Amino acid sequence: MANVQQGASTTQDRQVLNLRAFLAMVGFFRMGCDVVRWELTAMRPDGPYRLAIQFSAQPVVELFEETSMALLRIAEIENLLTMPPVGRPS
């Protein structure tokens, strides 16, 4: 029988723990030739959490009560911004 470690965490769980320890997390992803920067900052040690995504002249800012929701939002926005363009009508 395989030895299963109790309390093993996922990558997302480790990111949440890191944010709580350091109060901020920064990441990047590519959108075509541009680089999109995001920053997740704890406004207080237990939240709320401020997500700022910079991909135009001004950042898009959202607030979240939980880091897990902010990380899901980052993934959602990255997926939307990096999707291949939909065919244009002729």
PyMOL Python script that loads the backbone (N, CA, C, O; Angstrom):
from pymol import cmd

cmd.read_pdbstr("""\
ATOM      1  N   MET A   1       0.839  -1.172   0.000  1.00  0.00           N
ATOM      2  CA  MET A   1       0.000   0.000   0.000  1.00  0.00           C
ATOM      3  C   MET A   1       0.891   1.244   0.000  1.00  0.00           C
ATOM      4  O   MET A   1       1.900   1.296   0.703  1.00  0.00           O
ATOM      5  N   ALA A   2       0.508   2.236  -0.791  1.00  0.00           N
ATOM      6  CA  ALA A   2       1.310   3.451  -0.918  1.00  0.00           C
ATOM      7  C   ALA A   2       1.236   4.269   0.363  1.00  0.00           C
ATOM      8  O   ALA A   2       0.206   4.320   1.035  1.00  0.00           O
ATOM      9  N   ASN A   3       2.341   4.897   0.675  1.00  0.00           N
ATOM     10  CA  ASN A   3       2.408   5.745   1.851  1.00  0.00           C
ATOM     11  C   ASN A   3       1.869   7.126   1.479  1.00  0.00           C
ATOM     12  O   ASN A   3       2.481   7.831   0.677  1.00  0.00           O
ATOM     13  N   VAL A   4       0.732   7.516   2.050  1.00  0.00           N
ATOM     14  CA  VAL A   4       0.097   8.794   1.733  1.00  0.00           C
ATOM     15  C   VAL A   4       0.379   9.768   2.858  1.00  0.00           C
ATOM     16  O   VAL A   4       0.145   9.485   4.033  1.00  0.00           O
ATOM     17  N   GLN A   5       0.889  10.926   2.464  1.00  0.00           N
ATOM     18  CA  GLN A   5       1.205  11.946   3.463  1.00  0.00           C
ATOM     19  C   GLN A   5      -0.057  12.731   3.805  1.00  0.00           C
ATOM     20  O   GLN A   5      -0.713  13.277   2.918  1.00  0.00           O
ATOM     21  N   GLN A   6      -0.390  12.786   5.080  1.00  0.00           N
ATOM     22  CA  GLN A   6      -1.549  13.554   5.510  1.00  0.00           C
ATOM     23  C   GLN A   6      -1.242  15.039   5.398  1.00  0.00           C
ATOM     24  O   GLN A   6      -0.138  15.480   5.715  1.00  0.00           O
ATOM     25  N   GLY A   7      -2.233  15.811   4.941  1.00  0.00           N
ATOM     26  CA  GLY A   7      -2.061  17.256   4.871  1.00  0.00           C
ATOM     27  C   GLY A   7      -1.225  17.715   3.698  1.00  0.00           C
ATOM     28  O   GLY A   7      -0.770  18.858   3.687  1.00  0.00           O
ATOM     29  N   ALA A   8      -1.005  16.858   2.703  1.00  0.00           N
ATOM     30  CA  ALA A   8      -0.249  17.284   1.528  1.00  0.00           C
ATOM     31  C   ALA A   8      -0.991  18.422   0.860  1.00  0.00           C
ATOM     32  O   ALA A   8      -2.218  18.395   0.758  1.00  0.00           O
ATOM     33  N   SER A   9      -0.261  19.412   0.408  1.00  0.00           N
ATOM     34  CA  SER A   9      -0.912  20.585  -0.166  1.00  0.00           C
ATOM     35  C   SER A   9      -0.718  20.648  -1.674  1.00  0.00           C
ATOM     36  O   SER A   9       0.230  20.087  -2.224  1.00  0.00           O
ATOM     37  N   THR A  10      -1.628  21.336  -2.316  1.00  0.00           N
ATOM     38  CA  THR A  10      -1.517  21.577  -3.749  1.00  0.00           C
ATOM     39  C   THR A  10      -0.658  22.810  -3.973  1.00  0.00           C
ATOM     40  O   THR A  10      -0.305  23.509  -3.023  1.00  0.00           O
ATOM     41  N   THR A  11      -0.320  23.077  -5.233  1.00  0.00           N
ATOM     42  CA  THR A  11       0.452  24.286  -5.559  1.00  0.00           C
ATOM     43  C   THR A  11      -0.309  25.522  -5.115  1.00  0.00           C
ATOM     44  O   THR A  11       0.284  26.446  -4.557  1.00  0.00           O
ATOM     45  N   GLN A  12      -1.617  25.553  -5.356  1.00  0.00           N
ATOM     46  CA  GLN A  12      -2.416  26.712  -4.969  1.00  0.00           C
ATOM     47  C   GLN A  12      -2.382  26.899  -3.454  1.00  0.00           C
ATOM     48  O   GLN A  12      -2.293  28.032  -2.981  1.00  0.00           O
ATOM     49  N   ASP A  13      -2.449  25.814  -2.685  1.00  0.00           N
ATOM     50  CA  ASP A  13      -2.373  25.921  -1.231  1.00  0.00           C
ATOM     51  C   ASP A  13      -1.041  26.521  -0.801  1.00  0.00           C
ATOM     52  O   ASP A  13      -0.999  27.367   0.093  1.00  0.00           O
ATOM     53  N   ARG A  14       0.048  26.087  -1.435  1.00  0.00           N
ATOM     54  CA  ARG A  14       1.366  26.632  -1.091  1.00  0.00           C
ATOM     55  C   ARG A  14       1.430  28.115  -1.431  1.00  0.00           C
ATOM     56  O   ARG A  14       2.031  28.882  -0.679  1.00  0.00           O
ATOM     57  N   GLN A  15       0.825  28.545  -2.547  1.00  0.00           N
ATOM     58  CA  GLN A  15       0.813  29.963  -2.897  1.00  0.00           C
ATOM     59  C   GLN A  15       0.050  30.764  -1.861  1.00  0.00           C
ATOM     60  O   GLN A  15       0.473  31.858  -1.488  1.00  0.00           O
ATOM     61  N   VAL A  16      -1.071  30.232  -1.390  1.00  0.00           N
ATOM     62  CA  VAL A  16      -1.856  30.913  -0.367  1.00  0.00           C
ATOM     63  C   VAL A  16      -1.029  31.070   0.893  1.00  0.00           C
ATOM     64  O   VAL A  16      -1.013  32.145   1.493  1.00  0.00           O
ATOM     65  N   LEU A  17      -0.340  30.012   1.305  1.00  0.00           N
ATOM     66  CA  LEU A  17       0.507  30.093   2.493  1.00  0.00           C
ATOM     67  C   LEU A  17       1.624  31.106   2.301  1.00  0.00           C
ATOM     68  O   LEU A  17       1.930  31.864   3.221  1.00  0.00           O
ATOM     69  N   ASN A  18       2.239  31.132   1.121  1.00  0.00           N
ATOM     70  CA  ASN A  18       3.307  32.091   0.869  1.00  0.00           C
ATOM     71  C   ASN A  18       2.799  33.519   0.960  1.00  0.00           C
ATOM     72  O   ASN A  18       3.482  34.381   1.514  1.00  0.00           O
ATOM     73  N   LEU A  19       1.611  33.787   0.425  1.00  0.00           N
ATOM     74  CA  LEU A  19       1.063  35.135   0.490  1.00  0.00           C
ATOM     75  C   LEU A  19       0.829  35.544   1.932  1.00  0.00           C
ATOM     76  O   LEU A  19       1.114  36.681   2.307  1.00  0.00           O
ATOM     77  N   ARG A  20       0.315  34.633   2.745  1.00  0.00           N
ATOM     78  CA  ARG A  20       0.082  34.967   4.148  1.00  0.00           C
ATOM     79  C   ARG A  20       1.390  35.244   4.871  1.00  0.00           C
ATOM     80  O   ARG A  20       1.434  36.086   5.768  1.00  0.00           O
ATOM     81  N   ALA A  21       2.451  34.549   4.495  1.00  0.00           N
ATOM     82  CA  ALA A  21       3.741  34.745   5.158  1.00  0.00           C
ATOM     83  C   ALA A  21       4.395  36.057   4.739  1.00  0.00           C
ATOM     84  O   ALA A  21       5.023  36.724   5.561  1.00  0.00           O
ATOM     85  N   PHE A  22       4.253  36.437   3.462  1.00  0.00           N
ATOM     86  CA  PHE A  22       4.974  37.594   2.950  1.00  0.00           C
ATOM     87  C   PHE A  22       4.083  38.800   2.667  1.00  0.00           C
ATOM     88  O   PHE A  22       4.599  39.890   2.417  1.00  0.00           O
ATOM     89  N   LEU A  23       2.762  38.635   2.699  1.00  0.00           N
ATOM     90  CA  LEU A  23       1.788  39.697   2.491  1.00  0.00           C
ATOM     91  C   LEU A  23       1.731  40.223   1.064  1.00  0.00           C
ATOM     92  O   LEU A  23       0.984  41.168   0.808  1.00  0.00           O
ATOM     93  N   ALA A  24       2.489  39.656   0.117  1.00  0.00           N
ATOM     94  CA  ALA A  24       2.411  40.077  -1.279  1.00  0.00           C
ATOM     95  C   ALA A  24       2.917  38.962  -2.196  1.00  0.00           C
ATOM     96  O   ALA A  24       3.762  38.151  -1.818  1.00  0.00           O
ATOM     97  N   MET A  25       2.376  38.952  -3.401  1.00  0.00           N
ATOM     98  CA  MET A  25       2.793  37.992  -4.420  1.00  0.00           C
ATOM     99  C   MET A  25       2.704  38.705  -5.767  1.00  0.00           C
ATOM    100  O   MET A  25       1.736  39.418  -6.030  1.00  0.00           O
ATOM    101  N   VAL A  26       3.708  38.515  -6.618  1.00  0.00           N
ATOM    102  CA  VAL A  26       3.749  39.153  -7.933  1.00  0.00           C
ATOM    103  C   VAL A  26       3.942  38.077  -8.979  1.00  0.00           C
ATOM    104  O   VAL A  26       4.669  37.109  -8.758  1.00  0.00           O
ATOM    105  N   GLY A  27       3.288  38.247 -10.122  1.00  0.00           N
ATOM    106  CA  GLY A  27       3.448  37.298 -11.215  1.00  0.00           C
ATOM    107  C   GLY A  27       3.314  37.990 -12.563  1.00  0.00           C
ATOM    108  O   GLY A  27       2.900  39.146 -12.650  1.00  0.00           O
ATOM    109  N   PHE A  28       3.669  37.263 -13.604  1.00  0.00           N
ATOM    110  CA  PHE A  28       3.629  37.787 -14.966  1.00  0.00           C
ATOM    111  C   PHE A  28       3.115  36.706 -15.901  1.00  0.00           C
ATOM    112  O   PHE A  28       3.255  35.514 -15.627  1.00  0.00           O
ATOM    113  N   PHE A  29       2.516  37.134 -17.012  1.00  0.00           N
ATOM    114  CA  PHE A  29       2.229  36.227 -18.114  1.00  0.00           C
ATOM    115  C   PHE A  29       2.260  37.030 -19.401  1.00  0.00           C
ATOM    116  O   PHE A  29       2.140  38.255 -19.382  1.00  0.00           O
ATOM    117  N   ARG A  30       2.421  36.337 -20.516  1.00  0.00           N
ATOM    118  CA  ARG A  30       2.522  36.996 -21.821  1.00  0.00           C
ATOM    119  C   ARG A  30       1.169  37.080 -22.484  1.00  0.00           C
ATOM    120  O   ARG A  30       0.363  36.152 -22.418  1.00  0.00           O
ATOM    121  N   MET A  31       0.930  38.221 -23.131  1.00  0.00           N
ATOM    122  CA  MET A  31      -0.255  38.433 -23.946  1.00  0.00           C
ATOM    123  C   MET A  31       0.261  38.921 -25.291  1.00  0.00           C
ATOM    124  O   MET A  31       0.448  40.120 -25.499  1.00  0.00           O
ATOM    125  N   GLY A  32       0.490  37.973 -26.209  1.00  0.00           N
ATOM    126  CA  GLY A  32       1.127  38.344 -27.473  1.00  0.00           C
ATOM    127  C   GLY A  32       2.541  38.808 -27.203  1.00  0.00           C
ATOM    128  O   GLY A  32       3.333  38.091 -26.591  1.00  0.00           O
ATOM    129  N   CYS A  33       2.859  40.017 -27.664  1.00  0.00           N
ATOM    130  CA  CYS A  33       4.195  40.593 -27.440  1.00  0.00           C
ATOM    131  C   CYS A  33       4.302  41.325 -26.104  1.00  0.00           C
ATOM    132  O   CYS A  33       5.396  41.714 -25.695  1.00  0.00           O
ATOM    133  N   ASP A  34       3.185  41.511 -25.433  1.00  0.00           N
ATOM    134  CA  ASP A  34       3.166  42.265 -24.178  1.00  0.00           C
ATOM    135  C   ASP A  34       3.279  41.344 -22.968  1.00  0.00           C
ATOM    136  O   ASP A  34       2.940  40.162 -23.022  1.00  0.00           O
ATOM    137  N   VAL A  35       3.763  41.921 -21.887  1.00  0.00           N
ATOM    138  CA  VAL A  35       3.833  41.213 -20.610  1.00  0.00           C
ATOM    139  C   VAL A  35       2.788  41.825 -19.687  1.00  0.00           C
ATOM    140  O   VAL A  35       2.737  43.043 -19.517  1.00  0.00           O
ATOM    141  N   VAL A  36       1.962  40.982 -19.098  1.00  0.00           N
ATOM    142  CA  VAL A  36       0.945  41.426 -18.141  1.00  0.00           C
ATOM    143  C   VAL A  36       1.478  41.110 -16.745  1.00  0.00           C
ATOM    144  O   VAL A  36       1.890  39.984 -16.466  1.00  0.00           O
ATOM    145  N   ARG A  37       1.463  42.102 -15.888  1.00  0.00           N
ATOM    146  CA  ARG A  37       1.965  41.947 -14.519  1.00  0.00           C
ATOM    147  C   ARG A  37       0.780  41.976 -13.565  1.00  0.00           C
ATOM    148  O   ARG A  37      -0.118  42.806 -13.700  1.00  0.00           O
ATOM    149  N   TRP A  38       0.785  41.061 -12.598  1.00  0.00           N
ATOM    150  CA  TRP A  38      -0.232  41.105 -11.550  1.00  0.00           C
ATOM    151  C   TRP A  38       0.436  41.105 -10.187  1.00  0.00           C
ATOM    152  O   TRP A  38       1.515  40.543 -10.000  1.00  0.00           O
ATOM    153  N   GLU A  39      -0.227  41.746  -9.248  1.00  0.00           N
ATOM    154  CA  GLU A  39       0.279  41.814  -7.878  1.00  0.00           C
ATOM    155  C   GLU A  39      -0.882  41.574  -6.924  1.00  0.00           C
ATOM    156  O   GLU A  39      -1.915  42.238  -7.004  1.00  0.00           O
ATOM    157  N   LEU A  40      -0.701  40.629  -6.032  1.00  0.00           N
ATOM    158  CA  LEU A  40      -1.696  40.312  -5.020  1.00  0.00           C
ATOM    159  C   LEU A  40      -1.112  40.711  -3.674  1.00  0.00           C
ATOM    160  O   LEU A  40      -0.076  40.189  -3.261  1.00  0.00           O
ATOM    161  N   THR A  41      -1.773  41.633  -2.994  1.00  0.00           N
ATOM    162  CA  THR A  41      -1.260  42.195  -1.751  1.00  0.00           C
ATOM    163  C   THR A  41      -2.288  42.051  -0.639  1.00  0.00           C
ATOM    164  O   THR A  41      -3.472  42.318  -0.841  1.00  0.00           O
ATOM    165  N   ALA A  42      -1.836  41.633   0.526  1.00  0.00           N
ATOM    166  CA  ALA A  42      -2.714  41.585   1.699  1.00  0.00           C
ATOM    167  C   ALA A  42      -2.799  42.984   2.278  1.00  0.00           C
ATOM    168  O   ALA A  42      -1.783  43.589   2.620  1.00  0.00           O
ATOM    169  N   MET A  43      -4.010  43.491   2.384  1.00  0.00           N
ATOM    170  CA  MET A  43      -4.187  44.821   2.958  1.00  0.00           C
ATOM    171  C   MET A  43      -4.024  44.775   4.483  1.00  0.00           C
ATOM    172  O   MET A  43      -3.634  45.761   5.108  1.00  0.00           O
ATOM    173  N   ARG A  44      -4.328  43.616   5.062  1.00  0.00           N
ATOM    174  CA  ARG A  44      -4.073  43.298   6.465  1.00  0.00           C
ATOM    175  C   ARG A  44      -3.646  41.834   6.477  1.00  0.00           C
ATOM    176  O   ARG A  44      -3.911  41.131   5.502  1.00  0.00           O
ATOM    177  N   PRO A  45      -3.007  41.347   7.517  1.00  0.00           N
ATOM    178  CA  PRO A  45      -2.536  39.952   7.521  1.00  0.00           C
ATOM    179  C   PRO A  45      -3.620  38.912   7.219  1.00  0.00           C
ATOM    180  O   PRO A  45      -3.311  37.873   6.637  1.00  0.00           O
ATOM    181  N   ASP A  46      -4.867  39.157   7.592  1.00  0.00           N
ATOM    182  CA  ASP A  46      -5.961  38.210   7.335  1.00  0.00           C
ATOM    183  C   ASP A  46      -6.895  38.674   6.229  1.00  0.00           C
ATOM    184  O   ASP A  46      -8.016  38.175   6.128  1.00  0.00           O
ATOM    185  N   GLY A  47      -6.463  39.620   5.397  1.00  0.00           N
ATOM    186  CA  GLY A  47      -7.298  40.101   4.301  1.00  0.00           C
ATOM    187  C   GLY A  47      -7.990  41.388   4.690  1.00  0.00           C
ATOM    188  O   GLY A  47      -7.930  41.800   5.849  1.00  0.00           O
ATOM    189  N   PRO A  48      -8.635  42.018   3.754  1.00  0.00           N
ATOM    190  CA  PRO A  48      -8.861  41.581   2.385  1.00  0.00           C
ATOM    191  C   PRO A  48      -7.588  41.659   1.553  1.00  0.00           C
ATOM    192  O   PRO A  48      -6.565  42.183   1.994  1.00  0.00           O
ATOM    193  N   TYR A  49      -7.678  41.122   0.335  1.00  0.00           N
ATOM    194  CA  TYR A  49      -6.533  41.030  -0.566  1.00  0.00           C
ATOM    195  C   TYR A  49      -6.818  41.850  -1.827  1.00  0.00           C
ATOM    196  O   TYR A  49      -7.896  41.763  -2.414  1.00  0.00           O
ATOM    197  N   ARG A  50      -5.835  42.639  -2.221  1.00  0.00           N
ATOM    198  CA  ARG A  50      -5.960  43.532  -3.371  1.00  0.00           C
ATOM    199  C   ARG A  50      -5.229  42.915  -4.555  1.00  0.00           C
ATOM    200  O   ARG A  50      -4.034  42.629  -4.477  1.00  0.00           O
ATOM    201  N   LEU A  51      -5.954  42.711  -5.649  1.00  0.00           N
ATOM    202  CA  LEU A  51      -5.368  42.199  -6.883  1.00  0.00           C
ATOM    203  C   LEU A  51      -5.306  43.344  -7.883  1.00  0.00           C
ATOM    204  O   LEU A  51      -6.335  43.919  -8.236  1.00  0.00           O
ATOM    205  N   ALA A  52      -4.099  43.677  -8.342  1.00  0.00           N
ATOM    206  CA  ALA A  52      -3.908  44.699  -9.369  1.00  0.00           C
ATOM    207  C   ALA A  52      -3.278  44.027 -10.580  1.00  0.00           C
ATOM    208  O   ALA A  52      -2.227  43.395 -10.477  1.00  0.00           O
ATOM    209  N   ILE A  53      -3.939  44.171 -11.736  1.00  0.00           N
ATOM    210  CA  ILE A  53      -3.434  43.585 -12.983  1.00  0.00           C
ATOM    211  C   ILE A  53      -3.128  44.725 -13.937  1.00  0.00           C
ATOM    212  O   ILE A  53      -4.010  45.511 -14.285  1.00  0.00           O
ATOM    213  N   GLN A  54      -1.865  44.809 -14.360  1.00  0.00           N
ATOM    214  CA  GLN A  54      -1.399  45.902 -15.217  1.00  0.00           C
ATOM    215  C   GLN A  54      -1.211  45.378 -16.636  1.00  0.00           C
ATOM    216  O   GLN A  54      -0.261  44.647 -16.916  1.00  0.00           O
ATOM    217  N   PHE A  55      -2.126  45.759 -17.532  1.00  0.00           N
ATOM    218  CA  PHE A  55      -1.953  45.390 -18.935  1.00  0.00           C
ATOM    219  C   PHE A  55      -2.364  46.515 -19.863  1.00  0.00           C
ATOM    220  O   PHE A  55      -2.452  46.317 -21.075  1.00  0.00           O
ATOM    221  N   SER A  56      -2.612  47.669 -19.323  1.00  0.00           N
ATOM    222  CA  SER A  56      -2.909  48.860 -20.109  1.00  0.00           C
ATOM    223  C   SER A  56      -2.374  50.055 -19.329  1.00  0.00           C
ATOM    224  O   SER A  56      -1.583  49.891 -18.399  1.00  0.00           O
ATOM    225  N   ALA A  57      -2.798  51.236 -19.701  1.00  0.00           N
ATOM    226  CA  ALA A  57      -2.285  52.437 -19.037  1.00  0.00           C
ATOM    227  C   ALA A  57      -2.580  52.452 -17.541  1.00  0.00           C
ATOM    228  O   ALA A  57      -1.775  52.961 -16.761  1.00  0.00           O
ATOM    229  N   GLN A  58      -3.729  51.897 -17.126  1.00  0.00           N
ATOM    230  CA  GLN A  58      -4.076  51.883 -15.712  1.00  0.00           C
ATOM    231  C   GLN A  58      -4.388  50.456 -15.283  1.00  0.00           C
ATOM    232  O   GLN A  58      -4.937  49.673 -16.058  1.00  0.00           O
ATOM    233  N   PRO A  59      -4.036  50.122 -14.051  1.00  0.00           N
ATOM    234  CA  PRO A  59      -4.306  48.747 -13.592  1.00  0.00           C
ATOM    235  C   PRO A  59      -5.788  48.507 -13.333  1.00  0.00           C
ATOM    236  O   PRO A  59      -6.547  49.428 -13.031  1.00  0.00           O
ATOM    237  N   VAL A  60      -6.169  47.255 -13.459  1.00  0.00           N
ATOM    238  CA  VAL A  60      -7.491  46.805 -13.034  1.00  0.00           C
ATOM    239  C   VAL A  60      -7.303  46.310 -11.609  1.00  0.00           C
ATOM    240  O   VAL A  60      -6.422  45.490 -11.348  1.00  0.00           O
ATOM    241  N   VAL A  61      -8.119  46.798 -10.688  1.00  0.00           N
ATOM    242  CA  VAL A  61      -7.964  46.453  -9.272  1.00  0.00           C
ATOM    243  C   VAL A  61      -9.253  45.808  -8.768  1.00  0.00           C
ATOM    244  O   VAL A  61     -10.349  46.315  -9.003  1.00  0.00           O
ATOM    245  N   GLU A  62      -9.101  44.677  -8.069  1.00  0.00           N
ATOM    246  CA  GLU A  62     -10.226  43.990  -7.445  1.00  0.00           C
ATOM    247  C   GLU A  62      -9.831  43.610  -6.024  1.00  0.00           C
ATOM    248  O   GLU A  62      -8.654  43.390  -5.738  1.00  0.00           O
ATOM    249  N   LEU A  63     -10.811  43.536  -5.141  1.00  0.00           N
ATOM    250  CA  LEU A  63     -10.572  43.137  -3.757  1.00  0.00           C
ATOM    251  C   LEU A  63     -11.248  41.800  -3.489  1.00  0.00           C
ATOM    252  O   LEU A  63     -12.344  41.535  -3.982  1.00  0.00           O
ATOM    253  N   PHE A  64     -10.577  40.957  -2.697  1.00  0.00           N
ATOM    254  CA  PHE A  64     -11.083  39.627  -2.365  1.00  0.00           C
ATOM    255  C   PHE A  64     -10.930  39.381  -0.874  1.00  0.00           C
ATOM    256  O   PHE A  64      -9.977  39.851  -0.253  1.00  0.00           O
ATOM    257  N   GLU A  65     -11.868  38.647  -0.307  1.00  0.00           N
ATOM    258  CA  GLU A  65     -11.791  38.269   1.110  1.00  0.00           C
ATOM    259  C   GLU A  65     -10.839  37.093   1.322  1.00  0.00           C
ATOM    260  O   GLU A  65     -10.260  36.949   2.399  1.00  0.00           O
ATOM    261  N   GLU A  66     -10.676  36.243   0.287  1.00  0.00           N
ATOM    262  CA  GLU A  66      -9.835  35.057   0.406  1.00  0.00           C
ATOM    263  C   GLU A  66      -8.815  35.014  -0.727  1.00  0.00           C
ATOM    264  O   GLU A  66      -9.118  35.383  -1.862  1.00  0.00           O
ATOM    265  N   THR A  67      -7.611  34.561  -0.410  1.00  0.00           N
ATOM    266  CA  THR A  67      -6.569  34.472  -1.437  1.00  0.00           C
ATOM    267  C   THR A  67      -6.931  33.466  -2.520  1.00  0.00           C
ATOM    268  O   THR A  67      -6.579  33.659  -3.684  1.00  0.00           O
ATOM    269  N   SER A  68      -7.627  32.395  -2.155  1.00  0.00           N
ATOM    270  CA  SER A  68      -7.980  31.384  -3.155  1.00  0.00           C
ATOM    271  C   SER A  68      -8.855  31.976  -4.249  1.00  0.00           C
ATOM    272  O   SER A  68      -8.694  31.623  -5.417  1.00  0.00           O
ATOM    273  N   MET A  69      -9.770  32.859  -3.904  1.00  0.00           N
ATOM    274  CA  MET A  69     -10.629  33.494  -4.902  1.00  0.00           C
ATOM    275  C   MET A  69      -9.816  34.424  -5.806  1.00  0.00           C
ATOM    276  O   MET A  69     -10.073  34.500  -7.007  1.00  0.00           O
ATOM    277  N   ALA A  70      -8.848  35.123  -5.237  1.00  0.00           N
ATOM    278  CA  ALA A  70      -7.996  36.010  -6.042  1.00  0.00           C
ATOM    279  C   ALA A  70      -7.139  35.204  -7.011  1.00  0.00           C
ATOM    280  O   ALA A  70      -6.970  35.604  -8.163  1.00  0.00           O
ATOM    281  N   LEU A  71      -6.594  34.069  -6.559  1.00  0.00           N
ATOM    282  CA  LEU A  71      -5.782  33.230  -7.439  1.00  0.00           C
ATOM    283  C   LEU A  71      -6.619  32.637  -8.568  1.00  0.00           C
ATOM    284  O   LEU A  71      -6.137  32.508  -9.693  1.00  0.00           O
ATOM    285  N   LEU A  72      -7.863  32.277  -8.281  1.00  0.00           N
ATOM    286  CA  LEU A  72      -8.752  31.801  -9.343  1.00  0.00           C
ATOM    287  C   LEU A  72      -9.048  32.909 -10.348  1.00  0.00           C
ATOM    288  O   LEU A  72      -9.125  32.654 -11.550  1.00  0.00           O
ATOM    289  N   ARG A  73      -9.212  34.134  -9.865  1.00  0.00           N
ATOM    290  CA  ARG A  73      -9.464  35.278 -10.758  1.00  0.00           C
ATOM    291  C   ARG A  73      -8.259  35.535 -11.653  1.00  0.00           C
ATOM    292  O   ARG A  73      -8.425  35.838 -12.834  1.00  0.00           O
ATOM    293  N   ILE A  74      -7.056  35.420 -11.115  1.00  0.00           N
ATOM    294  CA  ILE A  74      -5.845  35.592 -11.931  1.00  0.00           C
ATOM    295  C   ILE A  74      -5.840  34.570 -13.055  1.00  0.00           C
ATOM    296  O   ILE A  74      -5.576  34.918 -14.206  1.00  0.00           O
ATOM    297  N   ALA A  75      -6.128  33.320 -12.739  1.00  0.00           N
ATOM    298  CA  ALA A  75      -6.158  32.264 -13.760  1.00  0.00           C
ATOM    299  C   ALA A  75      -7.226  32.556 -14.812  1.00  0.00           C
ATOM    300  O   ALA A  75      -6.993  32.363 -16.005  1.00  0.00           O
ATOM    301  N   GLU A  76      -8.383  33.014 -14.378  1.00  0.00           N
ATOM    302  CA  GLU A  76      -9.472  33.337 -15.298  1.00  0.00           C
ATOM    303  C   GLU A  76      -9.063  34.466 -16.256  1.00  0.00           C
ATOM    304  O   GLU A  76      -9.288  34.369 -17.462  1.00  0.00           O
ATOM    305  N   ILE A  77      -8.470  35.522 -15.722  1.00  0.00           N
ATOM    306  CA  ILE A  77      -8.052  36.650 -16.555  1.00  0.00           C
ATOM    307  C   ILE A  77      -6.930  36.236 -17.498  1.00  0.00           C
ATOM    308  O   ILE A  77      -6.929  36.624 -18.666  1.00  0.00           O
ATOM    309  N   GLU A  78      -5.976  35.452 -17.006  1.00  0.00           N
ATOM    310  CA  GLU A  78      -4.896  34.978 -17.874  1.00  0.00           C
ATOM    311  C   GLU A  78      -5.459  34.151 -19.028  1.00  0.00           C
ATOM    312  O   GLU A  78      -5.040  34.321 -20.173  1.00  0.00           O
ATOM    313  N   ASN A  79      -6.394  33.266 -18.737  1.00  0.00           N
ATOM    314  CA  ASN A  79      -7.013  32.467 -19.798  1.00  0.00           C
ATOM    315  C   ASN A  79      -7.728  33.345 -20.815  1.00  0.00           C
ATOM    316  O   ASN A  79      -7.620  33.107 -22.018  1.00  0.00           O
ATOM    317  N   LEU A  80      -8.459  34.357 -20.352  1.00  0.00           N
ATOM    318  CA  LEU A  80      -9.169  35.245 -21.266  1.00  0.00           C
ATOM    319  C   LEU A  80      -8.220  36.055 -22.145  1.00  0.00           C
ATOM    320  O   LEU A  80      -8.452  36.215 -23.343  1.00  0.00           O
ATOM    321  N   LEU A  81      -7.147  36.564 -21.537  1.00  0.00           N
ATOM    322  CA  LEU A  81      -6.231  37.432 -22.286  1.00  0.00           C
ATOM    323  C   LEU A  81      -5.287  36.668 -23.219  1.00  0.00           C
ATOM    324  O   LEU A  81      -4.747  37.244 -24.164  1.00  0.00           O
ATOM    325  N   THR A  82      -5.092  35.397 -22.960  1.00  0.00           N
ATOM    326  CA  THR A  82      -4.161  34.633 -23.795  1.00  0.00           C
ATOM    327  C   THR A  82      -4.864  33.697 -24.771  1.00  0.00           C
ATOM    328  O   THR A  82      -4.207  32.916 -25.460  1.00  0.00           O
ATOM    329  N   MET A  83      -6.182  33.766 -24.838  1.00  0.00           N
ATOM    330  CA  MET A  83      -6.937  32.933 -25.781  1.00  0.00           C
ATOM    331  C   MET A  83      -6.607  33.358 -27.210  1.00  0.00           C
ATOM    332  O   MET A  83      -6.399  34.542 -27.475  1.00  0.00           O
ATOM    333  N   PRO A  84      -6.558  32.392 -28.133  1.00  0.00           N
ATOM    334  CA  PRO A  84      -6.381  32.777 -29.528  1.00  0.00           C
ATOM    335  C   PRO A  84      -7.611  33.570 -29.997  1.00  0.00           C
ATOM    336  O   PRO A  84      -8.720  33.326 -29.521  1.00  0.00           O
ATOM    337  N   PRO A  85      -7.422  34.506 -30.919  1.00  0.00           N
ATOM    338  CA  PRO A  85      -8.555  35.308 -31.377  1.00  0.00           C
ATOM    339  C   PRO A  85      -9.603  34.437 -32.067  1.00  0.00           C
ATOM    340  O   PRO A  85      -9.277  33.468 -32.753  1.00  0.00           O
ATOM    341  N   VAL A  86     -10.842  34.796 -31.872  1.00  0.00           N
ATOM    342  CA  VAL A  86     -11.954  34.094 -32.512  1.00  0.00           C
ATOM    343  C   VAL A  86     -12.045  34.593 -33.956  1.00  0.00           C
ATOM    344  O   VAL A  86     -11.783  35.763 -34.235  1.00  0.00           O
ATOM    345  N   GLY A  87     -12.418  33.690 -34.868  1.00  0.00           N
ATOM    346  CA  GLY A  87     -12.503  34.061 -36.279  1.00  0.00           C
ATOM    347  C   GLY A  87     -13.384  35.276 -36.506  1.00  0.00           C
ATOM    348  O   GLY A  87     -14.434  35.416 -35.879  1.00  0.00           O
ATOM    349  N   ARG A  88     -12.956  36.157 -37.404  1.00  0.00           N
ATOM    350  CA  ARG A  88     -13.697  37.382 -37.704  1.00  0.00           C
ATOM    351  C   ARG A  88     -14.654  37.130 -38.870  1.00  0.00           C
ATOM    352  O   ARG A  88     -14.333  36.372 -39.786  1.00  0.00           O
ATOM    353  N   PRO A  89     -15.824  37.762 -38.835  1.00  0.00           N
ATOM    354  CA  PRO A  89     -16.746  37.582 -39.968  1.00  0.00           C
ATOM    355  C   PRO A  89     -16.171  38.195 -41.238  1.00  0.00           C
ATOM    356  O   PRO A  89     -15.481  39.213 -41.191  1.00  0.00           O
ATOM    357  N   SER A  90     -16.462  37.566 -42.372  1.00  0.00           N
ATOM    358  CA  SER A  90     -15.905  38.097 -43.629  1.00  0.00           C
ATOM    359  C   SER A  90     -16.759  39.175 -44.235  1.00  0.00           C
ATOM    360  O   SER A  90     -16.420  39.713 -45.289  1.00  0.00           O
TER     361      SER A  90
END
""", "prot")
cmd.dss("prot")
cmd.show_as("cartoon", "prot")
cmd.util.cbc("prot")
cmd.orient("prot")
